[in-house]
Amino acid sequence: MGKLEQYQTDVIQLMEHYANISASDKSVKTETIFDSNHHHYQLVNVGWQNERRIYGCVLHIDIIDDKIWIQHNGTEAHIAYELAAKGVPKEDIVLGFHSPSMRKFTDFAVN
């Protein structure tokens, strides 16, 4: 399996893991949105809670130039460290939600 395919597998497994964590309110569903052709992966919450519409991105990851870009992490988990624990080198993980000037202070890739 090549690097791109391995990263796709790692990201999909991670997303599916978080999608399977059950919410306390069953009227809000967690959905996975995978575009493997363009390497975009999202986890979103969709539903209603007390007459209020719930819709929002929980997690957004892209694979760009053979690196995993964490574009948004609305979880309490350290997704980058979970990917590193799966064997993804830290220099192949970009914290896209940080500005480029701040990324140099992390343990991960700048871009």
MARTORBA-591204 format. One record per residue (C-alpha): residue number from 1; chain; x, y, z. Coordinates in steps of 0.25 Angstrom, whole numbers, plus 5000, padded with zeros to 4 digits. Layout:
! MARTORBA-591204
(NUM, A, (X, Y, Z))
...
! end
This chain:
! MARTORBA-591204
(1, A, (5000, 5000, 5000))
(2, A, (5005, 5014, 4996))
(3, A, (5007, 5026, 5005))
(4, A, (4994, 5033, 5000))
(5, A, (4986, 5020, 5001))
(6, A, (4991, 5018, 5015))
(7, A, (4988, 5032, 5019))
(8, A, (4974, 5031, 5014))
(9, A, (4972, 5018, 5022))
(10, A, (4977, 5024, 5034))
(11, A, (4968, 5037, 5033))
(12, A, (4956, 5029, 5029))
(13, A, (4958, 5019, 5041))
(14, A, (4959, 5031, 5050))
(15, A, (4947, 5038, 5045))
(16, A, (4939, 5025, 5046))
(17, A, (4943, 5023, 5061))
(18, A, (4939, 5037, 5065))
(19, A, (4926, 5036, 5057))
(20, A, (4923, 5023, 5065))
(21, A, (4924, 5030, 5078))
(22, A, (4909, 5031, 5082))
(23, A, (4903, 5045, 5085))
(24, A, (4894, 5047, 5097))
(25, A, (4883, 5052, 5089))
(26, A, (4879, 5043, 5078))
(27, A, (4872, 5054, 5070))
(28, A, (4886, 5059, 5065))
(29, A, (4893, 5049, 5056))
(30, A, (4908, 5049, 5053))
(31, A, (4911, 5047, 5038))
(32, A, (4924, 5044, 5031))
(33, A, (4926, 5051, 5018))
(34, A, (4937, 5045, 5010))
(35, A, (4942, 5050, 4996))
(36, A, (4954, 5040, 4994))
(37, A, (4956, 5045, 4979))
(38, A, (4959, 5059, 4984))
(39, A, (4964, 5055, 4998))
(40, A, (4954, 5062, 5007))
(41, A, (4949, 5056, 5019))
(42, A, (4939, 5062, 5029))
(43, A, (4930, 5058, 5041))
(44, A, (4918, 5067, 5043))
(45, A, (4906, 5067, 5053))
(46, A, (4892, 5069, 5047))
(47, A, (4879, 5069, 5054))
(48, A, (4870, 5076, 5063))
(49, A, (4871, 5079, 5078))
(50, A, (4859, 5086, 5085))
(51, A, (4854, 5092, 5073))
(52, A, (4868, 5097, 5069))
(53, A, (4875, 5093, 5057))
(54, A, (4888, 5086, 5059))
(55, A, (4898, 5086, 5048))
(56, A, (4913, 5087, 5049))
(57, A, (4926, 5082, 5045))
(58, A, (4933, 5074, 5056))
(59, A, (4945, 5070, 5049))
(60, A, (4951, 5073, 5035))
(61, A, (4964, 5066, 5029))
(62, A, (4970, 5068, 5015))
(63, A, (4981, 5061, 5009))
(64, A, (4989, 5071, 5001))
(65, A, (5003, 5068, 4995))
(66, A, (5004, 5055, 5002))
(67, A, (5002, 5062, 5016))
(68, A, (4990, 5061, 5025))
(69, A, (4984, 5074, 5028))
(70, A, (4976, 5076, 5040))
(71, A, (4967, 5087, 5035))
(72, A, (4957, 5087, 5047))
(73, A, (4957, 5080, 5060))
(74, A, (4945, 5082, 5068))
(75, A, (4947, 5070, 5077))
(76, A, (4954, 5070, 5091))
(77, A, (4964, 5059, 5085))
(78, A, (4978, 5062, 5080))
(79, A, (4975, 5057, 5066))
(80, A, (4990, 5060, 5061))
(81, A, (4995, 5051, 5072))
(82, A, (4986, 5040, 5069))
(83, A, (4990, 5040, 5055))
(84, A, (5005, 5040, 5059))
(85, A, (5002, 5028, 5068))
(86, A, (4996, 5021, 5056))
(87, A, (5010, 5023, 5049))
(88, A, (5008, 5036, 5042))
(89, A, (5021, 5044, 5043))
(90, A, (5019, 5057, 5050))
(91, A, (5026, 5064, 5038))
(92, A, (5014, 5059, 5029))
(93, A, (5003, 5065, 5039))
(94, A, (5000, 5080, 5037))
(95, A, (4991, 5087, 5047))
(96, A, (4984, 5095, 5037))
(97, A, (4975, 5102, 5047))
(98, A, (4988, 5109, 5052))
(99, A, (4994, 5121, 5044))
(100, A, (5007, 5117, 5037))
(101, A, (5014, 5126, 5047))
(102, A, (5009, 5118, 5059))
(103, A, (5011, 5105, 5053))
(104, A, (5026, 5106, 5054))
(105, A, (5024, 5105, 5069))
(106, A, (5017, 5092, 5069))
(107, A, (5023, 5078, 5068))
(108, A, (5017, 5076, 5054))
(109, A, (5019, 5081, 5039))
(110, A, (5019, 5096, 5036))
(111, A, (5013, 5092, 5022))
! end
